[in-house]
Amino acid sequence: MRDEDRIVITGVGLTSPIGDDLDSFRRKLLSCLSGVTRTETRYMEGVLAGLCQFDDSKHQGRKERRRGTRAGSIAIYCAAEAIQNSGAYLKDRDRSRVGVFLGITEHGTVETENEIALIKEYDYDTSYWSHHHNPRTVANNPAGEVTIKLDIQGPHYTIGAACAAGNAGLIQGVHMLRLGEVDLALAGGVSEATGSFGIFASFKSENALAWHEDPTKASRPFDKSRNGIVVSEGGCVYVLERLPDAIERKATILGEIVGYAMNSDASDPVLPNPHRLTQCMHLALDRAGIEPGNVDIISTHATATEMGDIQEVIALKEVFAGCDSVYINNTKSYIGHAMGAAGALELAGNLPAFQDRIVHPTINVDELDPQCEIANLVINEPRPVDRVDYILNNSFGMLGTNSAVIVKRWGA
């Protein structure tokens, strides 16, 4: 591959239920500390959720926050932090050559629910409906809010790929850089899911909403007693650049995106298809030019639903059978399911392993489900390893959209 087609990560900005920057996020992962708490949502008594505590006034004024959305605030915070982290300051760039590509699971639901609740108090008089509603609810809102705040003039859009959206945002950023459409991409995913009672209610009606007396133990992928998803919010945005550009400005390179794939199950709206998951991972490996045994860490998608976890393990066994040095973990056990931000956040949590060579574990596994048993599943305690050169990040979504991204340690 030409150097001009090699795409590297030079910055990360994030907010999660366990940290608002990569260092704090990583510390909580290695300390095995969950960020799930009990909260309230409309029409439902206390539910469990992963909530972010970032300072939304750091990059936005009061009027901007009032006019915009929670997803927009998350996106702006993560994008601004990513740029600062990378040192790729926009004042030194042609802003028409910068693009914003953010994955989302849903957008507009929160604002619509809030507006309906408001006009209900006025006997459904629509004159009380906010004139900000349309720009708040268009699908490109989170990415668009970033461009307005940061004066970014290149292409922007959001990518609806259900819970594979964070990976999809990254993949789109890679494509746009390789096509020469942009010189710098802000790519990743965001979610404001906890603001919508409908998401909680829907998972509950499916018997897929997690519950535990201790909120920190509610999200328990692969555990025999797992009982569903913990809904979470969050965001993660990466600065992506072509390798020669990053080298020219002497950027710190956090990793190189060497493989990726997306495909569709074409079978069921919610139940993953192990055969298609297997195909997706194989395609990502082929594009990376590596064998399954070259992978050091697999970041699983597992959401703590009974069959979802099992189907992913079936696929992993098919692809990585006999690979004794491949270690497997999960990040949702700490933060819950951050929907459109999940894939981007989960990859970020593993990136520091390139330097510290520690695999953070899946927590809350008191009794491993026999159907989820797989070699080198790291549970409850961090695992030091000899090398971390390649990370494979799985992220799957409803309607059968699957994604896998492979990142290589710079210099490996």
C-alpha positions in Angstrom: 0.0 0.0 0.0 1.2 3.5 -0.8 2.1 5.6 2.2 -0.6 8.1 1.0 -3.2 5.4 1.5 -2.1 4.5 5.0 -4.4 6.1 7.6 -3.3 6.7 11.2 -4.9 7.8 14.4 -3.3 10.9 15.9 -5.9 12.0 18.4 -8.7 10.8 20.6 -11.4 12.8 22.4 -14.1 11.0 24.4 -16.6 11.0 27.2 -17.9 7.9 28.9 -19.6 6.8 32.1 -16.1 6.2 33.5 -14.0 9.0 32.2 -13.8 12.0 30.0 -10.4 11.5 28.4 -8.4 8.5 27.3 -6.1 8.4 30.4 -9.0 8.4 33.0 -11.0 5.9 30.9 -8.1 3.5 30.7 -7.4 3.8 34.5 -11.0 2.8 35.3 -10.8 -0.1 32.9 -7.6 -1.4 34.5 -9.1 -0.8 38.0 -12.2 -2.8 37.1 -14.6 0.0 38.1 -18.1 0.2 36.6 -19.8 3.5 35.8 -23.4 2.2 35.7 -25.8 4.0 38.1 -29.5 4.2 38.9 -31.4 7.1 37.3 -34.9 8.2 36.3 -36.6 8.4 33.0 -40.1 9.5 31.9 -42.9 7.1 32.7 -40.6 4.5 34.3 -39.4 4.2 37.8 -35.6 4.0 38.5 -33.7 2.4 35.6 -30.0 1.6 35.3 -27.9 3.6 32.9 -24.4 4.7 32.0 -24.3 8.5 32.2 -21.5 10.9 31.3 -20.3 13.7 33.5 -18.2 15.8 31.1 -18.1 19.6 31.4 -20.4 20.7 28.6 -19.5 24.3 29.2 -15.8 23.7 28.3 -16.4 24.2 24.6 -19.9 25.7 24.4 -21.6 28.7 25.8 -25.0 28.6 27.6 -26.9 29.8 24.5 -25.3 27.2 22.3 -26.2 24.4 24.7 -29.8 25.6 25.0 -30.2 25.8 21.3 -28.5 22.5 20.5 -28.8 18.9 21.6 -27.2 16.5 24.0 -25.7 14.5 21.2 -24.4 17.8 19.7 -22.7 18.7 23.0 -21.2 15.3 23.3 -19.9 15.5 19.7 -18.5 19.0 20.1 -16.7 18.0 23.4 -15.2 14.9 21.9 -14.2 16.6 18.6 -12.6 19.6 20.3 -10.7 17.3 22.8 -9.5 15.1 19.9 -8.1 18.0 18.0 -6.3 19.3 21.1 -5.0 15.8 21.9 -3.6 15.5 18.4 -2.1 18.9 18.1 -3.7 19.2 14.6 -5.0 22.7 15.3 -7.5 24.0 12.8 -6.1 27.5 12.7 -3.2 26.1 10.7 -5.4 24.3 8.2 -7.7 24.8 5.2 -11.0 24.2 7.0 -12.7 23.1 3.7 -10.4 20.1 3.7 -11.5 18.8 7.2 -14.5 16.4 7.4 -16.7 15.2 10.2 -18.1 11.6 10.0 -20.0 10.4 13.1 -21.9 7.2 13.6 -25.3 7.3 15.4 -27.8 4.7 16.4 -30.8 7.1 16.6 -31.2 10.8 16.6 -34.3 13.1 17.1 -36.1 10.7 19.5 -35.0 12.6 22.6 -36.1 16.0 21.2 -39.4 14.7 20.0 -40.2 13.0 23.3 -39.4 16.2 25.1 -41.6 18.4 22.9 -44.6 16.1 23.1 -44.2 16.1 26.9 -44.1 19.9 26.8 -47.2 20.5 24.7 -49.1 17.9 26.7 -49.0 20.3 29.5 -50.8 22.9 27.3 -53.5 20.5 26.0 -51.3 19.7 22.9 -51.3 23.3 21.7 -48.6 23.1 19.0 -47.8 26.8 19.3 -45.6 25.7 22.2 -43.6 23.5 20.0 -39.9 24.7 19.8 -38.8 26.4 16.6 -35.4 24.7 17.2 -37.0 21.3 16.7 -36.2 20.7 13.0 -32.4 21.5 13.2 -32.2 19.6 16.4 -33.8 16.4 14.9 -32.3 16.1 11.5 -30.0 13.1 11.3 -26.9 15.0 10.6 -27.3 17.2 13.7 -24.4 16.0 15.8 -21.8 16.3 13.0 -23.4 19.6 11.9 -23.2 21.1 15.4 -19.4 20.2 15.4 -18.9 22.0 12.0 -20.7 25.2 13.2 -18.9 25.3 16.5 -15.4 24.6 15.1 -15.9 26.4 11.7 -15.2 23.2 9.8 -16.2 23.7 6.1 -15.6 20.3 4.6 -18.2 17.5 4.3 -20.1 16.4 7.3 -22.7 13.7 7.9 -23.8 11.1 10.4 -24.0 7.4 9.6 -26.9 5.4 10.8 -25.5 1.9 11.4 -27.3 1.0 14.6 -24.8 -0.1 17.2 -22.1 -0.7 14.6 -22.1 3.1 13.9 -19.0 4.0 15.8 -16.9 1.7 13.7 -18.8 2.9 10.6 -17.8 6.5 11.3 -14.2 5.4 11.5 -14.4 3.5 8.3 -16.0 6.4 6.5 -13.2 8.7 7.7 -10.6 6.2 6.2 -12.5 6.2 2.9 -12.7 10.0 2.6 -9.0 10.4 3.3 -8.1 7.7 0.7 -10.4 9.3 -1.9 -8.6 12.6 -1.3 -11.9 14.3 -0.3 -10.4 15.6 3.0 -6.9 16.0 4.5 -8.1 15.4 8.1 -11.1 13.5 9.3 -12.9 13.7 12.7 -14.5 10.3 12.8 -16.2 8.1 15.5 -19.6 7.9 17.1 -21.9 9.5 19.6 -25.0 8.6 21.6 -27.6 10.5 23.7 -29.6 7.3 24.2 -30.2 7.8 27.9 -32.4 10.8 27.2 -35.1 8.7 25.5 -37.6 6.8 27.7 -38.6 4.9 24.5 -35.3 3.1 24.3 -35.6 1.9 27.9 -39.3 0.9 27.4 -38.6 -1.0 24.2 -35.8 -3.0 25.7 -37.9 -3.7 28.7 -40.8 -4.9 26.5 -38.3 -7.3 24.8 -37.2 -8.6 28.2 -33.7 -7.3 27.3 -33.3 -4.4 29.8 -30.7 -5.2 32.5 -31.5 -5.1 36.2 -29.5 -5.7 39.3 -29.8 -4.5 42.9 -26.2 -3.3 42.6 -26.1 -1.1 39.4 -22.4 -1.6 39.0 -23.0 -5.3 38.4 -25.9 -4.9 36.0 -23.9 -5.1 32.8 -22.5 -8.6 32.7 -21.7 -10.0 29.2 -21.0 -13.7 29.1 -22.2 -14.3 32.7 -24.7 -17.0 33.1 -27.1 -14.7 35.0 -26.9 -11.8 32.5 -30.4 -10.3 31.9 -30.0 -7.6 29.3 -28.6 -4.3 28.1 -27.7 -1.3 30.2 -28.5 1.8 28.1 -25.7 4.4 28.1 -24.6 7.6 26.5 -21.2 8.7 25.4 -19.0 9.6 22.5 -15.6 9.1 21.0 -14.0 11.0 18.1 -10.7 10.3 16.5 -8.4 12.5 14.4 -7.5 10.5 11.3 -4.7 11.5 8.9 -2.7 10.2 6.0 0.6 8.8 7.2 2.8 11.3 5.3 0.9 14.2 6.8 1.2 12.9 10.3 4.9 12.3 9.9 5.5 15.7 8.4 4.0 17.5 11.4 5.7 15.1 13.8 2.4 13.9 15.3 2.2 11.2 17.9 0.7 8.1 16.1 -1.6 6.1 18.3 -2.2 3.4 15.8 -2.8 2.6 12.1 -6.1 1.4 10.7 -5.1 -1.5 8.5 -8.3 -3.5 8.1 -12.0 -3.0 8.2 -15.2 -4.6 7.0 -19.0 -4.2 7.1 -21.6 -6.6 5.9 -25.3 -7.5 6.6 -26.9 -10.6 8.2 -29.9 -10.4 5.9 -31.7 -12.8 8.2 -33.2 -11.3 11.4 -33.9 -7.8 12.8 -32.2 -8.5 16.2 -30.5 -11.9 16.4 -26.9 -11.9 15.1 -26.0 -14.4 12.4 -22.7 -16.2 13.3 -22.0 -17.0 9.7 -22.1 -13.4 8.6 -20.1 -12.3 11.7 -17.5 -14.8 10.7 -17.4 -13.4 7.1 -17.1 -9.8 8.4 -14.1 -10.7 10.6 -12.4 -12.7 7.8 -12.8 -9.8 5.3 -11.3 -7.3 7.8 -8.3 -9.7 8.3 -7.9 -10.2 4.6 -7.8 -6.4 4.1 -5.2 -6.1 6.9 -3.1 -8.8 5.2 -2.8 -10.8 8.4 -3.8 -14.2 9.8 -6.2 -14.7 12.7 -3.3 -15.6 14.9 -1.7 -12.2 14.4 -4.4 -10.5 16.4 -3.6 -9.9 20.0 -6.8 -8.4 21.4 -10.4 -8.9 20.3 -12.7 -6.3 21.7 -16.1 -8.0 21.6 -19.5 -6.4 20.9 -21.3 -8.6 23.5 -24.2 -6.7 25.0 -25.2 -9.1 27.8 -28.2 -10.4 25.9 -28.5 -14.2 26.1 -28.4 -15.2 22.5 -26.4 -12.2 21.2 -23.4 -13.1 23.3 -23.6 -16.8 22.3 -23.8 -16.0 18.6 -20.7 -13.8 18.8 -18.8 -16.5 20.6 -19.7 -19.1 18.0 -18.3 -16.8 15.3 -15.1 -16.1 17.3 -14.5 -19.8 17.7 -14.9 -20.3 14.0 -12.4 -17.6 13.1 -9.8 -17.9 15.9 -9.8 -21.6 16.6 -6.3 -22.7 17.6 -5.0 -19.1 18.1 -3.5 -19.5 21.5 -2.2 -15.9 21.8 -5.4 -14.1 21.0 -7.0 -12.5 24.1 -10.6 -11.5 24.3 -12.3 -8.8 26.4 -15.4 -6.6 26.6 -15.9 -2.9 27.6 -19.7 -2.8 27.9 -19.4 -4.6 31.3 -18.0 -1.2 32.6 -20.0 1.4 30.8 -23.1 -0.4 29.4 -24.1 -0.1 25.8 -23.3 3.3 24.4 -25.2 2.5 21.1 -23.8 4.6 18.3 -20.7 5.4 20.4 -20.0 1.9 21.5 -17.6 0.7 18.8 -15.5 3.9 18.9 -15.3 4.0 22.7 -14.5 0.3 23.0 -11.6 0.6 20.6 -10.3 3.6 22.5 -10.3 1.6 25.7 -8.0 -0.9 24.2 -5.6 1.4 22.3 -3.3 2.1 25.3 -2.5 -1.7 25.4 -0.1 -1.0 22.5 2.1 0.7 25.1 1.3 -1.0 28.5 0.6 -4.5 27.1 -2.2 -5.1 29.4 -5.6 -6.6 28.4 -8.4 -5.1 30.4 -10.9 -7.7 31.5 -14.6 -8.3 31.2 -15.9 -7.6 34.7 -19.0 -9.0 36.5 -18.5 -12.5 35.3 -19.4 -14.5 38.4 -20.3 -17.7 36.6 -19.3 -18.0 33.0 -22.1 -19.2 30.7 -20.8 -22.6 29.4 -22.1 -21.5 25.9 -19.9 -18.4 26.1 -16.7 -20.3 27.1 -13.8 -19.5 24.8 -10.1 -19.7 25.2 -8.3 -16.6 26.5 -11.5 -14.7 27.5 -10.0 -12.3 30.1 -12.4 -11.9 33.0 -12.4 -9.9 36.3 -8.6 -9.2 36.4 -6.3 -7.4 33.9 -4.0 -9.7 32.0 -0.4 -8.7 31.2 0.7 -10.1 27.8 4.0 -10.3 25.9 2.9 -8.2 22.9 0.1 -6.2 21.5 0.5 -5.4 17.8 -3.0 -5.8 16.5 -6.4 -5.1 17.9 -9.7 -6.3 16.3 -12.7 -4.3 17.3 -16.1 -5.9 16.7 -19.3 -3.9 16.6 -22.7 -5.2 15.5 -26.2 -3.7 15.3 -29.9 -4.2 14.8 -31.2 -5.1 11.3 -28.0 -7.2 11.0 -25.3 -4.6 10.3 -21.9 -5.9 11.3 -18.5 -4.2 11.4 -14.9 -5.0 12.3 -12.0 -2.6 12.5 -8.3 -3.7 12.9 -5.7 -1.3 14.2 -2.0 -2.0 14.2 0.6 -0.7 16.7 2.7 2.0 15.1 6.1 0.5 14.5 5.0 -3.1 14.7 
